[in-house]
């Protein structure tokens, strides 16, 4: 019933504009194509900006103990994972290797964080229970 009423309404509108049948709409002879109706080339507005970690612009060195101590647990000395630190894979691997090298060279303690660096601000937003 609604479809019939819709077709009747369309026929009335077409008749008012001088179009007698629906076939005349599909004819290519009546329709002129305009170039200003073409889509405009633009960047994808839904493309997310490239994400970078906090250390992508910083070089990681095994002698920078204060930076490296941000990525280990203060109580156990374990290295935090990527899901906690928020680093990209490349920088997480560099930090892990630098921490292990600092442990081997004797710059950092293996079992706990140095007390001097306990008051440093957290880079990776880890809450420690005191």
N, CA, C and O atoms as CSV, one atom per row, in Angstrom:
chain,resi,resn,atom,element,x,y,z
A,1,UNK,N,N,0.824,-1.191,0.000
A,1,UNK,CA,C,0.000,0.000,0.000
A,1,UNK,C,C,0.870,1.258,0.000
A,1,UNK,O,O,0.617,2.206,-0.743
A,2,UNK,N,N,1.917,1.245,0.864
A,2,UNK,CA,C,2.796,2.404,0.929
A,2,UNK,C,C,3.604,2.568,-0.353
A,2,UNK,O,O,3.864,3.686,-0.798
A,3,UNK,N,N,3.997,1.437,-0.941
A,3,UNK,CA,C,4.771,1.505,-2.177
A,3,UNK,C,C,3.929,2.094,-3.304
A,3,UNK,O,O,4.422,2.887,-4.107
A,4,UNK,N,N,2.668,1.705,-3.360
A,4,UNK,CA,C,1.769,2.227,-4.392
A,4,UNK,C,C,1.570,3.727,-4.218
A,4,UNK,O,O,1.576,4.482,-5.191
A,5,UNK,N,N,1.392,4.158,-2.941
A,5,UNK,CA,C,1.215,5.582,-2.665
A,5,UNK,C,C,2.476,6.367,-3.035
A,5,UNK,O,O,2.379,7.490,-3.530
A,6,UNK,N,N,3.676,5.780,-2.795
A,6,UNK,CA,C,4.933,6.429,-3.140
A,6,UNK,C,C,5.090,6.589,-4.639
A,6,UNK,O,O,5.552,7.627,-5.111
A,7,UNK,N,N,4.701,5.552,-5.402
A,7,UNK,CA,C,4.787,5.624,-6.862
A,7,UNK,C,C,3.827,6.668,-7.396
A,7,UNK,O,O,4.158,7.410,-8.322
A,8,UNK,N,N,2.625,6.726,-6.808
A,8,UNK,CA,C,1.653,7.724,-7.253
A,8,UNK,C,C,2.175,9.143,-6.989
A,8,UNK,O,O,1.991,10.036,-7.816
A,9,UNK,N,N,2.812,9.344,-5.858
A,9,UNK,CA,C,3.373,10.651,-5.536
A,9,UNK,C,C,4.480,11.016,-6.519
A,9,UNK,O,O,4.547,12.153,-6.985
A,10,UNK,N,N,5.348,10.055,-6.836
A,10,UNK,CA,C,6.411,10.301,-7.800
A,10,UNK,C,C,5.841,10.643,-9.174
A,10,UNK,O,O,6.336,11.549,-9.845
A,11,UNK,N,N,4.801,9.920,-9.593
A,11,UNK,CA,C,4.195,10.204,-10.894
A,11,UNK,C,C,3.624,11.619,-10.942
A,11,UNK,O,O,3.730,12.301,-11.961
A,12,UNK,N,N,3.015,12.061,-9.829
A,12,UNK,CA,C,2.482,13.420,-9.783
A,12,UNK,C,C,3.594,14.461,-9.909
A,12,UNK,O,O,3.455,15.444,-10.637
A,13,UNK,N,N,4.677,14.240,-9.206
A,13,UNK,CA,C,5.796,15.184,-9.258
A,13,UNK,C,C,6.403,15.210,-10.648
A,13,UNK,O,O,6.694,16.284,-11.176
A,14,UNK,N,N,6.599,14.037,-11.253
A,14,UNK,CA,C,7.158,13.977,-12.592
A,14,UNK,C,C,6.232,14.644,-13.606
A,14,UNK,O,O,6.695,15.333,-14.514
A,15,UNK,N,N,4.966,14.445,-13.458
A,15,UNK,CA,C,3.999,15.022,-14.393
A,15,UNK,C,C,4.018,16.555,-14.327
A,15,UNK,O,O,3.860,17.232,-15.344
A,16,UNK,N,N,4.216,17.092,-13.109
A,16,UNK,CA,C,4.268,18.546,-12.961
A,16,UNK,C,C,5.493,19.128,-13.657
A,16,UNK,O,O,5.454,20.261,-14.136
A,17,UNK,N,N,6.578,18.364,-13.715
A,17,UNK,CA,C,7.810,18.843,-14.338
A,17,UNK,C,C,7.913,18.466,-15.808
A,17,UNK,O,O,8.940,18.720,-16.437
A,18,UNK,N,N,6.893,17.880,-16.354
A,18,UNK,CA,C,6.880,17.557,-17.772
A,18,UNK,C,C,7.469,16.207,-18.102
A,18,UNK,O,O,7.669,15.907,-19.279
A,19,UNK,N,N,7.752,15.388,-17.125
A,19,UNK,CA,C,8.284,14.055,-17.373
A,19,UNK,C,C,7.090,13.104,-17.371
A,19,UNK,O,O,6.377,12.986,-16.374
A,20,UNK,N,N,6.885,12.437,-18.487
A,20,UNK,CA,C,5.682,11.615,-18.610
A,20,UNK,C,C,5.907,10.174,-18.187
A,20,UNK,O,O,4.951,9.498,-17.807
A,21,UNK,N,N,7.158,9.671,-18.242
A,21,UNK,CA,C,7.391,8.285,-17.838
A,21,UNK,C,C,8.739,8.192,-17.135
A,21,UNK,O,O,9.587,9.077,-17.251
A,22,UNK,N,N,8.910,7.108,-16.412
A,22,UNK,CA,C,10.173,6.898,-15.699
A,22,UNK,C,C,11.295,6.535,-16.658
A,22,UNK,O,O,12.467,6.716,-16.330
A,23,UNK,N,N,10.952,6.020,-17.853
A,23,UNK,CA,C,11.971,5.656,-18.834
A,23,UNK,C,C,12.723,6.875,-19.343
A,23,UNK,O,O,13.901,6.775,-19.686
A,24,UNK,N,N,12.066,8.014,-19.395
A,24,UNK,CA,C,12.748,9.199,-19.911
A,24,UNK,C,C,13.825,9.704,-18.950
A,24,UNK,O,O,14.687,10.488,-19.347
A,25,UNK,N,N,13.782,9.255,-17.670
A,25,UNK,CA,C,14.826,9.647,-16.721
A,25,UNK,C,C,16.142,8.964,-17.026
A,25,UNK,O,O,17.208,9.547,-16.825
A,26,UNK,N,N,16.077,7.720,-17.515
A,26,UNK,CA,C,17.303,6.966,-17.738
A,26,UNK,C,C,17.939,7.264,-19.078
A,26,UNK,O,O,19.062,6.827,-19.329
A,27,UNK,N,N,17.272,7.976,-19.928
A,27,UNK,CA,C,17.826,8.284,-21.242
A,27,UNK,C,C,19.011,9.208,-21.124
A,27,UNK,O,O,18.945,10.218,-20.422
A,28,UNK,N,N,20.099,8.878,-21.804
A,28,UNK,CA,C,21.325,9.672,-21.707
A,28,UNK,C,C,21.236,10.934,-22.552
A,28,UNK,O,O,22.047,11.845,-22.380
A,29,UNK,N,N,20.276,11.006,-23.453
A,29,UNK,CA,C,20.194,12.170,-24.333
A,29,UNK,C,C,19.728,13.412,-23.584
A,29,UNK,O,O,20.122,14.523,-23.938
A,30,UNK,N,N,18.891,13.247,-22.548
A,30,UNK,CA,C,18.371,14.387,-21.801
A,30,UNK,C,C,19.357,14.881,-20.735
A,30,UNK,O,O,19.359,16.059,-20.380
A,31,UNK,N,N,20.176,13.985,-20.240
A,31,UNK,CA,C,21.033,14.294,-19.094
A,31,UNK,C,C,22.373,14.806,-19.585
A,31,UNK,O,O,23.023,14.160,-20.406
A,32,UNK,N,N,22.784,15.943,-19.098
A,32,UNK,CA,C,24.119,16.470,-19.397
A,32,UNK,C,C,24.958,16.346,-18.138
A,32,UNK,O,O,24.525,16.707,-17.044
A,33,UNK,N,N,26.153,15.835,-18.311
A,33,UNK,CA,C,27.012,15.599,-17.154
A,33,UNK,C,C,27.860,16.836,-16.901
A,33,UNK,O,O,28.433,17.414,-17.825
A,34,UNK,N,N,27.930,17.231,-15.637
A,34,UNK,CA,C,28.705,18.403,-15.277
A,34,UNK,C,C,29.975,17.974,-14.565
A,34,UNK,O,O,29.968,17.025,-13.782
A,35,UNK,N,N,31.087,18.691,-14.846
A,35,UNK,CA,C,32.372,18.347,-14.249
A,35,UNK,C,C,32.482,18.814,-12.808
A,35,UNK,O,O,33.259,18.246,-12.041
A,36,UNK,N,N,31.713,19.851,-12.413
A,36,UNK,CA,C,31.823,20.330,-11.038
A,36,UNK,C,C,31.099,19.418,-10.060
A,36,UNK,O,O,31.134,19.662,-8.854
A,37,UNK,N,N,30.448,18.379,-10.553
A,37,UNK,CA,C,29.771,17.429,-9.680
A,37,UNK,C,C,30.674,16.244,-9.338
A,37,UNK,O,O,30.257,15.330,-8.628
A,38,UNK,N,N,31.906,16.258,-9.840
A,38,UNK,CA,C,32.839,15.170,-9.589
A,38,UNK,C,C,33.405,15.292,-8.175
A,38,UNK,O,O,33.494,16.397,-7.639
A,39,UNK,N,N,33.787,14.174,-7.569
A,39,UNK,CA,C,34.342,14.225,-6.217
A,39,UNK,C,C,35.677,14.969,-6.171
A,39,UNK,O,O,36.457,14.925,-7.122
A,40,UNK,N,N,35.920,15.635,-5.081
A,40,UNK,CA,C,37.138,16.410,-4.891
A,40,UNK,C,C,38.193,15.509,-4.257
A,40,UNK,O,O,37.899,14.768,-3.319
A,41,UNK,N,N,39.413,15.572,-4.766
A,41,UNK,CA,C,40.511,14.789,-4.191
A,41,UNK,C,C,40.951,15.439,-2.882
A,41,UNK,O,O,41.269,16.628,-2.848
A,42,UNK,N,N,40.967,14.652,-1.805
A,42,UNK,CA,C,41.396,15.166,-0.506
A,42,UNK,C,C,41.960,14.022,0.316
A,42,UNK,O,O,41.784,12.850,-0.018
A,43,UNK,N,N,42.647,14.383,1.406
A,43,UNK,CA,C,43.200,13.368,2.299
A,43,UNK,C,C,42.083,12.647,3.028
A,43,UNK,O,O,40.985,13.178,3.192
A,44,UNK,N,N,42.373,11.444,3.458
A,44,UNK,CA,C,41.396,10.663,4.207
A,44,UNK,C,C,41.197,11.310,5.577
A,44,UNK,O,O,42.135,11.350,6.372
A,45,UNK,N,N,39.989,11.820,5.875
A,45,UNK,CA,C,39.785,12.480,7.167
A,45,UNK,C,C,39.722,11.503,8.341
A,45,UNK,O,O,39.821,11.913,9.497
A,46,UNK,N,N,39.557,10.219,8.049
A,46,UNK,CA,C,39.445,9.228,9.114
A,46,UNK,C,C,40.770,8.554,9.427
A,46,UNK,O,O,40.845,7.713,10.323
A,47,UNK,N,N,41.825,8.920,8.688
A,47,UNK,CA,C,43.135,8.328,8.929
A,47,UNK,C,C,43.703,8.874,10.232
A,47,UNK,O,O,43.803,10.085,10.425
A,48,UNK,N,N,44.071,7.960,11.119
A,48,UNK,CA,C,44.614,8.374,12.414
A,48,UNK,C,C,46.071,8.780,12.254
A,48,UNK,O,O,46.789,8.196,11.442
A,49,UNK,N,N,46.519,9.779,13.022
A,49,UNK,CA,C,47.930,10.169,12.930
A,49,UNK,C,C,48.825,9.041,13.421
A,49,UNK,O,O,48.433,8.240,14.270
A,50,UNK,N,N,50.021,8.993,12.877
A,50,UNK,CA,C,50.943,7.926,13.238
A,50,UNK,C,C,51.324,8.054,14.709
A,50,UNK,O,O,51.714,9.119,15.189
A,51,UNK,N,N,51.195,6.947,15.390
A,51,UNK,CA,C,51.487,6.958,16.817
A,51,UNK,C,C,52.980,6.733,17.040
A,51,UNK,O,O,53.613,5.933,16.351
A,52,UNK,N,N,53.514,7.436,17.990
A,52,UNK,CA,C,54.909,7.266,18.352
A,52,UNK,C,C,55.021,7.169,19.857
A,52,UNK,O,O,54.244,7.783,20.589
A,53,UNK,N,N,55.971,6.411,20.308
A,53,UNK,CA,C,56.127,6.274,21.757
A,53,UNK,C,C,56.915,7.469,22.304
A,53,UNK,O,O,57.387,8.315,21.544
A,54,UNK,N,N,57.046,7.522,23.610
A,54,UNK,CA,C,57.682,8.667,24.242
A,54,UNK,C,C,59.195,8.683,24.039
A,54,UNK,O,O,59.835,9.714,24.243
A,55,UNK,N,N,59.766,7.559,23.641
A,55,UNK,CA,C,61.221,7.492,23.465
A,55,UNK,C,C,61.648,7.485,22.004
A,55,UNK,O,O,62.834,7.324,21.719
A,56,UNK,N,N,60.714,7.654,21.071
A,56,UNK,CA,C,61.087,7.602,19.647
A,56,UNK,C,C,62.067,8.709,19.271
A,56,UNK,O,O,62.861,8.535,18.347
A,57,UNK,N,N,62.027,9.830,19.960
A,57,UNK,CA,C,62.932,10.928,19.634
A,57,UNK,C,C,64.157,10.970,20.559
A,57,UNK,O,O,64.970,11.890,20.463
A,58,UNK,N,N,64.291,9.993,21.441
A,58,UNK,CA,C,65.387,9.972,22.418
A,58,UNK,C,C,66.270,8.758,22.147
A,58,UNK,O,O,65.768,7.671,21.860
A,59,UNK,N,N,67.569,8.945,22.238
A,59,UNK,CA,C,68.462,7.794,22.095
A,59,UNK,C,C,68.623,7.123,23.453
A,59,UNK,O,O,68.812,7.789,24.471
A,60,UNK,N,N,68.547,5.815,23.453
A,60,UNK,CA,C,68.633,5.032,24.687
A,60,UNK,C,C,70.084,4.579,24.864
A,60,UNK,O,O,70.679,3.992,23.961
A,61,UNK,N,N,70.642,4.864,26.048
A,61,UNK,CA,C,72.027,4.500,26.336
A,61,UNK,C,C,72.069,3.740,27.655
A,61,UNK,O,O,71.330,4.064,28.585
A,62,UNK,N,N,72.922,2.742,27.737
A,62,UNK,CA,C,73.000,1.937,28.960
A,62,UNK,C,C,73.584,2.725,30.134
A,62,UNK,O,O,73.448,2.305,31.283
A,63,UNK,N,N,74.233,3.864,29.861
A,63,UNK,CA,C,74.810,4.673,30.942
A,63,UNK,C,C,73.805,5.652,31.555
A,63,UNK,O,O,74.068,6.233,32.608
A,64,UNK,N,N,72.670,5.834,30.906
A,64,UNK,CA,C,71.635,6.735,31.426
A,64,UNK,C,C,70.747,5.945,32.393
A,64,UNK,O,O,69.665,5.486,32.026
A,65,UNK,N,N,71.216,5.799,33.611
A,65,UNK,CA,C,70.536,4.952,34.585
A,65,UNK,C,C,69.216,5.561,35.035
A,65,UNK,O,O,68.261,4.838,35.320
A,66,UNK,N,N,69.159,6.864,35.098
A,66,UNK,CA,C,67.931,7.517,35.550
A,66,UNK,C,C,66.783,7.246,34.576
A,66,UNK,O,O,65.655,7.007,35.008
A,67,UNK,N,N,67.048,7.279,33.292
A,67,UNK,CA,C,66.013,6.970,32.302
A,67,UNK,C,C,65.641,5.490,32.366
A,67,UNK,O,O,64.460,5.141,32.355
A,68,UNK,N,N,66.633,4.639,32.431
A,68,UNK,CA,C,66.367,3.199,32.421
A,68,UNK,C,C,65.633,2.741,33.675
A,68,UNK,O,O,64.869,1.777,33.630
A,69,UNK,N,N,65.862,3.428,34.793
A,69,UNK,CA,C,65.210,3.012,36.039
A,69,UNK,C,C,63.710,3.287,36.016
A,69,UNK,O,O,62.977,2.774,36.862
A,70,UNK,N,N,63.243,4.094,35.053
A,70,UNK,CA,C,61.809,4.345,34.918
A,70,UNK,C,C,61.074,3.113,34.409
A,70,UNK,O,O,59.859,3.008,34.576
A,71,UNK,N,N,61.785,2.192,33.798
A,71,UNK,CA,C,61.150,1.045,33.161
A,71,UNK,C,C,61.378,-0.258,33.912
A,71,UNK,O,O,61.186,-1.337,33.352
A,72,UNK,N,N,61.788,-0.168,35.184
A,72,UNK,CA,C,61.915,-1.377,36.003
A,72,UNK,C,C,61.082,-1.210,37.267
A,72,UNK,O,O,60.802,-0.095,37.706
A,73,UNK,N,N,60.700,-2.332,37.832
A,73,UNK,CA,C,59.917,-2.319,39.060
A,73,UNK,C,C,60.806,-1.903,40.230
A,73,UNK,O,O,61.931,-2.390,40.339
A,74,UNK,N,N,60.329,-1.008,41.116
A,74,UNK,CA,C,61.188,-0.548,42.217
A,74,UNK,C,C,61.442,-1.624,43.274
A,74,UNK,O,O,62.430,-1.554,44.003
A,75,UNK,N,N,60.569,-2.602,43.358
A,75,UNK,CA,C,60.693,-3.596,44.436
A,75,UNK,C,C,61.362,-4.881,43.977
A,75,UNK,O,O,62.100,-5.498,44.746
A,76,UNK,N,N,61.122,-5.293,42.749
A,76,UNK,CA,C,61.683,-6.561,42.279
A,76,UNK,C,C,62.799,-6.379,41.268
A,76,UNK,O,O,63.615,-7.283,41.088
A,77,UNK,N,N,62.856,-5.229,40.603
A,77,UNK,CA,C,63.888,-4.998,39.599
A,77,UNK,C,C,63.540,-5.565,38.238
A,77,UNK,O,O,64.369,-5.527,37.330
A,78,UNK,N,N,62.335,-6.091,38.072
A,78,UNK,CA,C,61.933,-6.657,36.782
A,78,UNK,C,C,61.646,-5.551,35.770
A,78,UNK,O,O,61.213,-4.458,36.136
A,79,UNK,N,N,61.889,-5.844,34.508
A,79,UNK,CA,C,61.638,-4.885,33.431
A,79,UNK,C,C,60.153,-4.941,33.078
A,79,UNK,O,O,59.593,-6.016,32.858
A,80,UNK,N,N,59.522,-3.761,33.029
A,80,UNK,CA,C,58.111,-3.699,32.651
A,80,UNK,C,C,57.944,-4.059,31.184
A,80,UNK,O,O,58.832,-3.800,30.372
A,81,UNK,N,N,56.801,-4.659,30.842
A,81,UNK,CA,C,56.504,-5.039,29.460
A,81,UNK,C,C,55.950,-3.871,28.658
A,81,UNK,O,O,55.720,-2.780,29.180
A,82,UNK,N,N,55.744,-4.136,27.375
A,82,UNK,CA,C,55.238,-3.099,26.460
A,82,UNK,C,C,53.849,-2.634,26.835
A,82,UNK,O,O,53.527,-1.455,26.685
A,83,UNK,N,N,53.021,-3.545,27.323
A,83,UNK,CA,C,51.646,-3.160,27.662
A,83,UNK,C,C,51.606,-2.194,28.835
A,83,UNK,O,O,50.615,-1.487,29.018
A,84,UNK,N,N,52.657,-2.154,29.623
A,84,UNK,CA,C,52.720,-1.231,30.763
A,84,UNK,C,C,53.441,0.052,30.383
A,84,UNK,O,O,52.987,1.143,30.728
A,85,UNK,N,N,54.561,-0.067,29.674
A,85,UNK,CA,C,55.363,1.117,29.360
A,85,UNK,C,C,54.779,1.942,28.227
A,85,UNK,O,O,54.958,3.160,28.207
A,86,UNK,N,N,54.094,1.323,27.295
A,86,UNK,CA,C,53.534,2.047,26.158
A,86,UNK,C,C,54.560,2.369,25.089
A,86,UNK,O,O,54.323,3.240,24.251
A,87,UNK,N,N,55.692,1.685,25.099
A,87,UNK,CA,C,56.730,1.918,24.096
A,87,UNK,C,C,56.446,1.104,22.844
A,87,UNK,O,O,55.733,0.101,22.881
A,88,UNK,N,N,57.024,1.562,21.723
A,88,UNK,CA,C,56.929,0.762,20.499
A,88,UNK,C,C,57.875,-0.431,20.648
A,88,UNK,O,O,58.721,-0.450,21.542
A,89,UNK,N,N,57.732,-1.400,19.790
A,89,UNK,CA,C,58.519,-2.630,19.899
A,89,UNK,C,C,60.010,-2.400,19.801
A,89,UNK,O,O,60.792,-3.006,20.534
A,90,UNK,N,N,60.405,-1.518,18.889
A,90,UNK,CA,C,61.833,-1.243,18.684
A,90,UNK,C,C,62.451,-0.618,19.930
A,90,UNK,O,O,63.520,-1.040,20.372
A,91,UNK,N,N,61.782,0.392,20.500
A,91,UNK,CA,C,62.338,1.070,21.678
A,91,UNK,C,C,62.270,0.180,22.921
A,91,UNK,O,O,63.149,0.255,23.780
A,92,UNK,N,N,61.232,-0.663,23.027
A,92,UNK,CA,C,61.150,-1.573,24.172
A,92,UNK,C,C,62.330,-2.537,24.155
A,92,UNK,O,O,62.904,-2.848,25.199
A,93,UNK,N,N,62.688,-3.010,22.954
A,93,UNK,CA,C,63.822,-3.923,22.844
A,93,UNK,C,C,65.123,-3.202,23.187
A,93,UNK,O,O,65.988,-3.762,23.860
A,94,UNK,N,N,65.262,-1.936,22.715
A,94,UNK,CA,C,66.461,-1.156,23.038
A,94,UNK,C,C,66.577,-0.919,24.537
A,94,UNK,O,O,67.664,-1.040,25.103
A,95,UNK,N,N,65.459,-0.581,25.188
A,95,UNK,CA,C,65.471,-0.335,26.630
A,95,UNK,C,C,65.835,-1.620,27.372
A,95,UNK,O,O,66.643,-1.589,28.299
A,96,UNK,N,N,65.246,-2.746,26.971
A,96,UNK,CA,C,65.543,-4.018,27.633
A,96,UNK,C,C,67.017,-4.378,27.501
A,96,UNK,O,O,67.650,-4.799,28.470
A,97,UNK,N,N,67.562,-4.210,26.294
A,97,UNK,CA,C,68.980,-4.528,26.098
A,97,UNK,C,C,69.873,-3.581,26.886
A,97,UNK,O,O,70.888,-4.005,27.439
A,98,UNK,N,N,69.505,-2.294,26.944
A,98,UNK,CA,C,70.313,-1.322,27.687
A,98,UNK,C,C,70.272,-1.623,29.185
A,98,UNK,O,O,71.287,-1.500,29.871
A,99,UNK,N,N,69.102,-2.019,29.694
A,99,UNK,CA,C,68.999,-2.358,31.120
A,99,UNK,C,C,69.846,-3.587,31.427
A,99,UNK,O,O,70.554,-3.623,32.433
A,100,UNK,N,N,69.774,-4.592,30.562
A,100,UNK,CA,C,70.574,-5.803,30.785
A,100,UNK,C,C,72.066,-5.512,30.705
A,100,UNK,O,O,72.858,-6.080,31.457
A,101,UNK,N,N,72.447,-4.614,29.782
A,101,UNK,CA,C,73.859,-4.239,29.668
A,101,UNK,C,C,74.303,-3.449,30.896
A,101,UNK,O,O,75.417,-3.633,31.387
A,102,UNK,N,N,73.419,-2.557,31.398
A,102,UNK,CA,C,73.750,-1.788,32.605
A,102,UNK,C,C,73.871,-2.709,33.815
A,102,UNK,O,O,74.704,-2.478,34.691
A,103,UNK,N,N,73.045,-3.750,33.867
A,103,UNK,CA,C,73.172,-4.745,34.937
A,103,UNK,C,C,74.527,-5.449,34.844
A,103,UNK,O,O,75.222,-5.617,35.846
A,104,UNK,N,N,74.889,-5.856,33.631
A,104,UNK,CA,C,76.139,-6.601,33.441
A,104,UNK,C,C,77.364,-5.739,33.729
A,104,UNK,O,O,78.367,-6.230,34.245
A,105,UNK,N,N,77.279,-4.437,33.389
A,105,UNK,CA,C,78.416,-3.537,33.618
A,105,UNK,C,C,78.488,-3.039,35.048
A,105,UNK,O,O,79.508,-2.486,35.459
A,106,UNK,N,N,77.429,-3.225,35.809
A,106,UNK,CA,C,77.435,-2.804,37.204
A,106,UNK,C,C,76.910,-1.400,37.433
A,106,UNK,O,O,77.067,-0.860,38.528
A,107,UNK,N,N,76.286,-0.788,36.422
A,107,UNK,CA,C,75.714,0.550,36.598
A,107,UNK,C,C,74.407,0.520,37.380
A,107,UNK,O,O,74.093,1.466,38.102
A,108,UNK,N,N,73.641,-0.564,37.239
A,108,UNK,CA,C,72.333,-0.675,37.902
A,108,UNK,C,C,72.295,-1.913,38.771
A,108,UNK,O,O,72.952,-2.915,38.491
A,109,UNK,N,N,71.506,-1.821,39.838
A,109,UNK,CA,C,71.272,-2.981,40.685
A,109,UNK,C,C,70.302,-3.921,39.986
A,109,UNK,O,O,69.379,-3.474,39.305
A,110,UNK,N,N,70.507,-5.209,40.153
A,110,UNK,CA,C,69.669,-6.198,39.483
A,110,UNK,C,C,68.380,-6.438,40.254
A,110,UNK,O,O,67.336,-6.683,39.648
A,111,UNK,N,N,68.434,-6.374,41.566
A,111,UNK,CA,C,67.292,-6.802,42.373
A,111,UNK,C,C,66.311,-5.691,42.729
A,111,UNK,O,O,65.157,-5.985,43.041
A,112,UNK,N,N,66.718,-4.447,42.694
A,112,UNK,CA,C,65.800,-3.358,43.053
A,112,UNK,C,C,66.239,-2.055,42.378
A,112,UNK,O,O,67.333,-1.956,41.822
A,113,UNK,N,N,65.361,-1.074,42.445
A,113,UNK,CA,C,65.628,0.237,41.881
A,113,UNK,C,C,66.486,1.039,42.862
A,113,UNK,O,O,66.325,0.910,44.075
A,114,UNK,N,N,67.373,1.845,42.354
A,114,UNK,CA,C,68.234,2.659,43.213
A,114,UNK,C,C,67.364,3.651,43.989
A,114,UNK,O,O,66.484,4.275,43.397
A,115,UNK,N,N,67.588,3.814,45.302
A,115,UNK,CA,C,66.745,4.703,46.120
A,115,UNK,C,C,66.770,6.164,45.670
A,115,UNK,O,O,65.819,6.903,45.924
A,116,UNK,N,N,67.825,6.578,45.017
A,116,UNK,CA,C,67.928,7.949,44.535
A,116,UNK,C,C,66.872,8.249,43.465
A,116,UNK,O,O,66.438,9.393,43.327
A,117,UNK,N,N,66.457,7.222,42.706
A,117,UNK,CA,C,65.508,7.408,41.611
A,117,UNK,C,C,64.075,7.052,41.988
A,117,UNK,O,O,63.198,7.054,41.124
A,118,UNK,N,N,63.818,6.747,43.254
A,118,UNK,CA,C,62.458,6.375,43.683
A,118,UNK,C,C,61.484,7.540,43.590
A,118,UNK,O,O,60.294,7.321,43.366
A,119,UNK,N,N,61.955,8.770,43.754
A,119,UNK,CA,C,61.080,9.953,43.738
A,119,UNK,C,C,60.894,10.545,42.342
A,119,UNK,O,O,60.175,11.531,42.180
A,120,UNK,N,N,61.532,9.960,41.340
A,120,UNK,CA,C,61.387,10.472,39.974
A,120,UNK,C,C,59.944,10.329,39.501
A,120,UNK,O,O,59.252,9.396,39.908
A,121,UNK,N,N,59.480,11.245,38.642
A,121,UNK,CA,C,58.114,11.110,38.106
A,121,UNK,C,C,58.016,9.884,37.200
A,121,UNK,O,O,58.974,9.518,36.518
A,122,UNK,N,N,56.845,9.260,37.209
A,122,UNK,CA,C,56.636,8.057,36.403
A,122,UNK,C,C,56.430,8.429,34.943
A,122,UNK,O,O,55.598,9.277,34.620
A,123,UNK,N,N,57.181,7.800,34.079
A,123,UNK,CA,C,56.997,7.997,32.647
A,123,UNK,C,C,55.869,7.117,32.143
A,123,UNK,O,O,55.084,7.542,31.296
A,124,UNK,N,N,55.780,5.908,32.647
A,124,UNK,CA,C,54.846,4.928,32.093
A,124,UNK,C,C,53.588,4.759,32.945
A,124,UNK,O,O,52.908,3.741,32.816
A,125,UNK,N,N,53.256,5.712,33.802
A,125,UNK,CA,C,52.001,5.752,34.566
A,125,UNK,C,C,51.704,4.464,35.332
A,125,UNK,O,O,50.602,3.922,35.250
A,126,UNK,N,N,52.688,3.986,36.069
A,126,UNK,CA,C,52.516,2.813,36.907
A,126,UNK,C,C,52.283,3.263,38.334
A,126,UNK,O,O,53.043,4.076,38.861
A,127,UNK,N,N,51.228,2.739,38.976
A,127,UNK,CA,C,50.982,3.098,40.373
A,127,UNK,C,C,51.668,2.095,41.274
A,127,UNK,O,O,51.457,0.888,41.150
A,128,UNK,N,N,52.475,2.588,42.168
A,128,UNK,CA,C,53.169,1.734,43.121
A,128,UNK,C,C,52.497,1.850,44.474
A,128,UNK,O,O,52.136,2.946,44.903
A,129,UNK,N,N,52.329,0.724,45.143
A,129,UNK,CA,C,51.723,0.728,46.461
A,129,UNK,C,C,52.814,0.937,47.507
A,129,UNK,O,O,53.781,0.179,47.571
A,130,UNK,N,N,52.647,1.970,48.320
A,130,UNK,CA,C,53.658,2.284,49.350
A,130,UNK,C,C,53.228,1.771,50.688
A,130,UNK,O,O,53.946,1.940,51.674
